[in-house]
Amino acid sequence: MWFSEEQELLSRMVDRFGREQLAPLAAEIDRDERFPRETWDKMAELGLLGVGIPEAYGGSGGGVVEECILGEGLARYCVSTASCWGSHVDLCMANINRNGTEEQKRRLLPDLCAGRKIGGMAMTEPGAGSDVMSMTTRAVRDGDSFVLNGGKTFITNGPIGDLFLVYASTTPGAKGRGVTAFIVERDFPGFSTGRKFEKLGWRGSPTGELIFENCRVPAENVIGDINGGGRVLLSGLNSERLIVAAESLGLARACLEDSVVYAKQREQFGQRIADFQMIQEKLARMAVKLEAAKAMLWSQASEMAIRGPAGLALETAATKLFASETAVENALAATQIFGGYGYTREFPVERYLRDSRIMTIGAGTSEVMCHIIFRQLDKRFGVSA
């Protein structure tokens, strides 16, 4: 894909920011499981927290291509930061921008774009992961408010977030036709956060539980229609898959680039390991998968920028599936090339391996992506017939 001049400038700026600001802190925040507020504030100053949001609401403009540029560029140097950014920008802000009223967008988006508030999205429950519409969090109308009871888990930005796009059942038994989306703010009575999870990877991206105990949410904080939360959710699924694919691409690129540098420096048996054909083959295969993932990502992002997210379920699921599995495969290959050092914290590849694993789980598991792809094939070509 050919980037416009503005997109090329954005890509170079994000790469420089990642090298200078994210990379030096990546190992520390991973080790300490610490959210890097200092770099978050710098991202806000550069307008990176407002990408994809119109300037009228405090954003930086742009769309899904610009979001993918950021997702890849940030993840190249720190997947934890990219994860926090993706939840804030894509899962929370973009959904408000797509589905909110003019009043909601003017009230909520400027603080999020400026980094004064951190956003997130709360959908997953202990008993409702891939089968999200089986959620049990309940919202009951009470005058000009709704009262929420239940809990959400595995919520990115949960321990640090200021407001969340929360999905709750408003018509039990109706599944996707009985779910409503709400903006729940941290200071609402009855809202609290539960435990913070200790994770294998993405350790600098805080993940936790949200608890609603007779939490009163003003009706003005309903996003979209009552019982229309399924449409709000579906409006963002395809772009979410591309953002995760972009982050996977950034991580896969980090694995390849670091491996090439190491292979050219490391000597065994009197020569560089880059001169060994088996190492060359590993690097070549890493590069091939990376180039294929890039082609898929930028093809789908550019098409979505023109057509919108509707009608791209197969393509975005395929892109997310391939890119996320490429991240895992490249991370495994990188640790093999680094040998014993790849199993230590002296080099970042052990972190790459840990960070890569969730890519095939979050935003829909690989198994769910395969199910979506088959279902779309069935619709198009009558496979099951």
C-alpha positions as CSV (number, residue, x, y, z in Angstrom):
1,M,0.0,0.0,0.0
2,W,1.2,3.5,-0.8
3,F,0.8,5.9,2.2
4,S,-0.2,9.5,1.6
5,E,2.5,12.1,2.6
6,E,0.7,12.7,5.9
7,Q,0.5,9.0,6.6
8,E,4.1,8.5,5.9
9,L,5.0,11.4,8.2
10,L,2.8,9.8,10.9
11,S,4.5,6.4,10.4
12,R,8.0,8.0,10.8
13,M,7.0,10.0,13.8
14,V,5.5,7.0,15.6
15,D,8.6,4.9,14.8
16,R,10.9,7.6,16.3
17,F,8.6,8.0,19.3
18,G,8.7,4.3,19.8
19,R,12.5,4.1,19.6
20,E,13.2,7.0,21.8
21,Q,10.3,6.9,24.4
22,L,8.8,3.4,24.5
23,A,11.8,1.0,23.9
24,P,13.9,2.3,26.9
25,L,11.0,1.7,29.3
26,A,9.6,-1.5,27.8
27,A,11.6,-4.0,29.9
28,E,11.0,-2.0,33.1
29,I,7.3,-1.7,32.8
30,D,7.1,-5.4,31.9
31,R,9.1,-6.4,35.0
32,D,7.2,-4.0,37.4
33,E,3.8,-4.5,35.7
34,R,3.5,-0.8,35.6
35,F,1.4,1.5,33.4
36,P,3.8,4.1,31.9
37,R,1.8,7.2,32.6
38,E,4.8,9.4,31.5
39,T,4.8,8.1,28.0
40,W,1.0,8.1,27.9
41,D,1.1,11.9,28.6
42,K,3.6,12.4,25.8
43,M,1.4,10.4,23.4
44,A,-1.4,12.8,24.3
45,E,0.8,15.8,23.6
46,L,1.6,14.4,20.2
47,G,-2.1,13.8,19.4
48,L,-1.7,10.0,19.3
49,L,-4.6,9.5,21.7
50,G,-7.0,11.3,19.3
51,V,-6.2,9.5,16.0
52,G,-9.4,8.5,14.2
53,I,-11.5,11.1,16.0
54,P,-12.6,14.3,14.3
55,E,-10.9,17.6,15.2
56,A,-14.3,18.9,16.3
57,Y,-14.2,16.6,19.3
58,G,-10.5,17.2,20.1
59,G,-9.1,14.5,17.9
60,S,-6.4,14.4,15.3
61,G,-8.5,13.2,12.5
62,G,-7.7,10.3,10.2
63,G,-9.3,6.8,10.2
64,V,-8.6,3.1,10.3
65,V,-5.4,3.4,8.2
66,E,-3.9,5.9,10.7
67,E,-5.0,3.7,13.6
68,C,-3.3,0.7,12.1
69,I,-0.1,2.8,11.5
70,L,-0.1,3.6,15.2
71,G,-0.9,0.1,16.3
72,E,2.0,-1.4,14.3
73,G,4.4,1.4,15.3
74,L,3.7,1.3,19.0
75,A,3.7,-2.5,19.2
76,R,7.1,-2.7,17.4
77,Y,8.6,-1.2,20.6
78,C,6.2,-1.9,23.4
79,V,3.1,-4.2,23.0
80,S,1.9,-3.2,26.5
81,T,1.6,0.4,25.5
82,A,0.0,-0.5,22.2
83,S,-2.6,-2.6,24.1
84,C,-3.5,0.3,26.4
85,W,-3.7,2.6,23.4
86,G,-5.9,0.2,21.4
87,S,-8.4,-0.2,24.1
88,H,-8.6,3.5,24.7
89,V,-8.8,4.6,21.1
90,D,-10.5,1.8,19.2
91,L,-12.6,0.0,21.7
92,C,-13.8,3.0,23.6
93,M,-13.5,6.3,21.7
94,A,-14.1,5.0,18.2
95,N,-17.3,3.3,19.3
96,I,-18.5,6.5,21.0
97,N,-17.6,8.4,17.8
98,R,-19.5,5.9,15.6
99,N,-22.6,5.4,17.7
100,G,-22.9,8.3,20.2
101,T,-25.1,11.4,20.0
102,E,-23.6,14.8,19.2
103,E,-24.0,15.7,22.9
104,Q,-22.2,12.5,24.0
105,K,-19.3,13.0,21.6
106,R,-18.8,16.7,22.7
107,R,-19.0,15.7,26.4
108,L,-16.9,12.6,26.4
109,L,-14.3,12.6,23.6
110,P,-12.3,15.8,24.3
111,D,-11.0,14.6,27.7
112,L,-10.2,11.1,26.2
113,C,-8.3,12.7,23.2
114,A,-6.3,14.9,25.6
115,G,-5.4,12.0,27.9
116,R,-7.2,13.6,30.8
117,K,-9.2,10.5,31.0
118,I,-8.4,6.9,30.1
119,G,-11.1,4.8,28.4
120,G,-11.7,1.1,28.0
121,M,-14.4,-1.4,26.9
122,A,-16.1,-4.0,29.2
123,M,-17.7,-6.9,27.5
124,T,-16.1,-10.2,28.7
125,E,-17.4,-11.9,31.8
126,P,-16.2,-15.0,33.7
127,G,-18.8,-17.2,32.0
128,A,-19.1,-15.2,28.8
129,G,-15.9,-15.0,26.7
130,S,-16.2,-16.1,23.1
131,D,-19.9,-16.6,23.8
132,V,-20.2,-12.9,24.8
133,M,-24.0,-12.6,24.3
134,S,-24.5,-15.0,27.2
135,M,-23.5,-12.1,29.5
136,T,-25.3,-12.0,32.9
137,T,-24.5,-8.3,33.8
138,R,-28.0,-6.8,34.1
139,A,-29.3,-3.3,33.6
140,V,-32.8,-2.4,34.8
141,R,-34.5,0.9,34.0
142,D,-35.3,3.0,37.1
143,G,-36.7,6.4,36.1
144,D,-34.1,8.5,34.2
145,S,-31.4,6.0,35.1
146,F,-30.4,2.3,34.7
147,V,-29.2,0.2,37.6
148,L,-26.4,-2.2,36.7
149,N,-25.5,-5.4,38.6
150,G,-22.8,-7.9,37.7
151,G,-19.2,-8.0,36.8
152,K,-16.7,-7.9,33.9
153,T,-13.3,-9.6,33.7
154,F,-10.1,-9.4,31.6
155,I,-10.7,-5.7,31.0
156,T,-7.8,-3.9,29.5
157,N,-7.2,-0.5,31.3
158,G,-9.6,-1.8,34.0
159,P,-7.4,-0.9,37.0
160,I,-6.6,2.6,35.6
161,G,-9.5,3.6,33.4
162,D,-11.8,6.6,34.1
163,L,-14.7,5.5,31.9
164,F,-15.8,2.3,30.1
165,L,-18.1,1.3,27.3
166,V,-20.0,-1.4,29.2
167,Y,-22.4,-3.9,27.6
168,A,-25.2,-5.2,29.8
169,S,-28.4,-7.3,29.3
170,T,-31.6,-5.2,29.3
171,T,-33.9,-7.9,28.0
172,P,-32.8,-11.2,29.5
173,G,-33.2,-14.2,27.1
174,A,-33.0,-12.0,24.0
175,K,-29.2,-12.4,23.7
176,G,-27.8,-10.0,21.1
177,R,-31.2,-8.3,20.7
178,G,-31.4,-7.5,24.4
179,V,-28.1,-5.9,25.1
180,T,-27.5,-2.2,25.7
181,A,-24.2,-0.3,25.7
182,F,-23.6,2.2,28.5
183,I,-20.8,4.7,29.4
184,V,-19.9,4.0,33.0
185,E,-17.7,6.5,34.8
186,R,-15.4,5.6,37.6
187,D,-17.1,7.9,40.1
188,F,-20.6,6.5,39.6
189,P,-21.9,5.1,42.9
190,G,-21.9,1.3,42.9
191,F,-19.0,1.0,40.5
192,S,-15.7,-0.5,41.7
193,T,-12.7,-2.3,40.4
194,G,-11.8,-5.8,41.5
195,R,-8.5,-7.6,41.3
196,K,-5.7,-6.8,38.9
197,F,-4.5,-9.8,37.0
198,E,-0.9,-11.0,36.9
199,K,-0.3,-12.0,33.3
200,L,2.2,-13.9,31.2
201,G,2.6,-11.0,28.8
202,W,1.3,-7.5,28.2
203,R,2.5,-6.9,31.8
204,G,2.7,-3.2,31.4
205,S,-1.0,-3.1,30.3
206,P,-3.1,-3.3,33.4
207,T,-5.9,-5.8,33.2
208,G,-8.6,-6.3,35.8
209,E,-12.2,-6.8,36.9
210,L,-15.0,-4.3,37.0
211,I,-17.8,-4.7,39.6
212,F,-21.3,-3.2,39.4
213,E,-23.4,-3.3,42.6
214,N,-26.6,-1.3,42.1
215,C,-24.5,1.0,39.9
216,R,-26.7,3.9,38.8
217,V,-26.0,5.0,35.2
218,P,-27.9,8.1,33.8
219,A,-30.0,7.2,30.7
220,E,-28.1,10.0,28.9
221,N,-25.1,7.6,29.0
222,V,-26.7,5.0,26.8
223,I,-24.7,4.6,23.6
224,G,-26.9,3.8,20.6
225,D,-30.4,2.5,21.2
226,I,-31.8,0.6,24.2
227,N,-31.4,-3.1,23.3
228,G,-29.2,-1.9,20.4
229,G,-25.9,-2.8,22.0
230,G,-25.4,-5.6,19.6
231,R,-25.3,-3.2,16.7
232,V,-22.8,-1.0,18.6
233,L,-20.6,-4.0,19.2
234,L,-20.8,-5.3,15.6
235,S,-20.0,-1.8,14.3
236,G,-16.5,-2.1,15.8
237,L,-15.6,-5.8,15.4
238,N,-13.9,-5.6,12.0
239,S,-11.8,-2.5,12.8
240,E,-10.8,-4.1,16.2
241,R,-9.5,-7.1,14.3
242,L,-7.4,-4.9,12.1
243,I,-6.0,-3.0,15.0
244,V,-4.9,-6.3,16.7
245,A,-3.5,-7.5,13.4
246,A,-1.5,-4.2,13.2
247,E,-0.2,-4.8,16.7
248,S,0.7,-8.4,15.8
249,L,2.5,-7.1,12.7
250,G,4.6,-4.7,14.8
251,L,5.6,-7.5,17.1
252,A,6.4,-9.9,14.3
253,R,8.5,-7.1,12.7
254,A,10.4,-6.6,16.0
255,C,11.2,-10.3,16.1
256,L,12.6,-10.3,12.6
257,E,14.6,-7.1,12.9
258,D,16.2,-8.0,16.2
259,S,17.0,-11.5,14.9
260,V,18.7,-10.2,11.8
261,V,20.9,-7.9,13.9
262,Y,21.8,-10.6,16.3
263,A,22.5,-13.2,13.6
264,K,25.0,-10.8,12.0
265,Q,26.8,-10.2,15.3
266,R,26.7,-13.6,17.0
267,E,29.6,-15.9,16.0
268,Q,29.8,-19.7,16.5
269,F,32.4,-22.1,15.0
270,G,34.4,-19.1,13.8
271,Q,31.7,-17.5,11.7
272,R,28.5,-15.4,12.0
273,I,25.4,-17.5,12.6
274,A,23.8,-15.4,9.8
275,D,26.1,-17.4,7.4
276,F,24.5,-20.7,8.4
277,Q,21.9,-21.8,5.9
278,M,19.5,-23.0,8.6
279,I,19.5,-19.5,10.2
280,Q,19.1,-17.9,6.8
281,E,16.0,-20.1,6.2
282,K,14.5,-19.1,9.5
283,L,15.0,-15.4,8.8
284,A,13.7,-15.8,5.2
285,R,10.5,-17.6,6.4
286,M,10.0,-14.9,9.1
287,A,10.2,-12.2,6.4
288,V,7.9,-14.0,4.0
289,K,5.2,-14.3,6.7
290,L,5.7,-10.7,7.7
291,E,5.3,-9.5,4.1
292,A,2.2,-11.6,3.7
293,A,0.7,-10.2,6.9
294,K,1.5,-6.6,5.8
295,A,-0.1,-7.1,2.4
296,M,-3.3,-8.4,4.1
297,L,-3.4,-5.7,6.7
298,W,-2.9,-2.7,4.4
299,S,-5.2,-4.1,1.8
300,Q,-8.1,-4.5,4.3
301,A,-7.3,-1.2,6.0
302,S,-7.4,0.8,2.8
303,E,-10.6,-1.0,1.7
304,M,-12.2,-0.3,5.0
305,A,-11.2,3.4,4.8
306,I,-13.2,3.6,1.5
307,R,-16.1,1.2,2.1
308,G,-16.5,1.3,5.9
309,P,-16.4,-1.8,8.2
310,A,-19.5,-3.5,6.9
311,G,-19.2,-6.6,4.7
312,L,-15.5,-7.3,5.6
313,A,-16.0,-10.0,8.2
314,L,-14.2,-12.8,6.3
315,E,-11.3,-10.5,5.3
316,T,-10.7,-9.0,8.7
317,A,-11.0,-12.3,10.5
318,A,-8.5,-13.8,8.0
319,T,-6.1,-10.9,8.5
320,K,-6.3,-11.1,12.3
321,L,-5.9,-14.9,12.2
322,F,-2.8,-14.8,10.0
323,A,-1.1,-11.8,11.6
324,S,-1.6,-13.0,15.2
325,E,-0.3,-16.5,14.4
326,T,2.6,-14.9,12.5
327,A,3.5,-12.9,15.6
328,V,3.7,-16.2,17.6
329,E,5.6,-18.0,14.9
330,N,8.1,-15.2,14.5
331,A,8.6,-15.0,18.3
332,L,9.3,-18.7,18.5
333,A,11.8,-18.5,15.6
334,A,13.5,-15.5,17.2
335,T,14.0,-17.2,20.5
336,Q,15.5,-20.2,18.6
337,I,17.9,-17.9,16.8
338,F,19.0,-16.2,20.0
339,G,19.5,-19.7,21.6
340,G,20.1,-19.6,25.4
341,Y,20.1,-15.8,25.4
342,G,16.6,-15.8,23.9
343,Y,15.4,-17.5,27.1
344,T,16.8,-14.7,29.3
345,R,15.9,-11.1,30.0
346,E,19.2,-9.9,28.5
347,F,17.4,-9.5,25.2
348,P,13.7,-8.5,24.5
349,V,12.8,-11.7,22.5
350,E,11.7,-13.6,25.6
351,R,9.2,-10.7,26.2
352,Y,8.2,-10.8,22.5
353,L,7.3,-14.5,22.9
354,R,5.2,-13.9,26.1
355,D,3.5,-10.8,24.5
356,S,2.7,-12.7,21.3
357,R,0.6,-15.5,22.9
358,I,-2.4,-13.3,23.7
359,M,-2.6,-12.1,20.1
360,T,-4.3,-15.4,19.1
361,I,-6.7,-15.1,22.0
362,G,-7.8,-11.5,22.4
363,A,-10.3,-9.8,20.0
364,G,-11.5,-13.3,19.2
365,T,-9.5,-16.5,19.4
366,S,-8.0,-18.2,16.4
367,E,-10.7,-20.8,16.6
368,V,-13.4,-18.1,16.5
369,M,-11.7,-16.5,13.5
370,C,-11.8,-19.8,11.7
371,H,-15.5,-20.1,12.5
372,I,-16.2,-16.7,11.2
373,I,-14.3,-17.4,8.0
374,F,-16.1,-20.6,7.4
375,R,-19.5,-19.0,8.1
376,Q,-18.8,-16.3,5.5
377,L,-17.6,-18.9,3.0
378,D,-20.8,-20.8,3.6
379,K,-22.8,-17.7,2.9
380,R,-20.9,-16.9,-0.3
381,F,-20.4,-20.3,-1.8
382,G,-22.7,-22.7,0.0
383,V,-19.9,-24.8,1.5
384,S,-22.1,-26.7,3.8
385,A,-24.4,-27.7,1.0
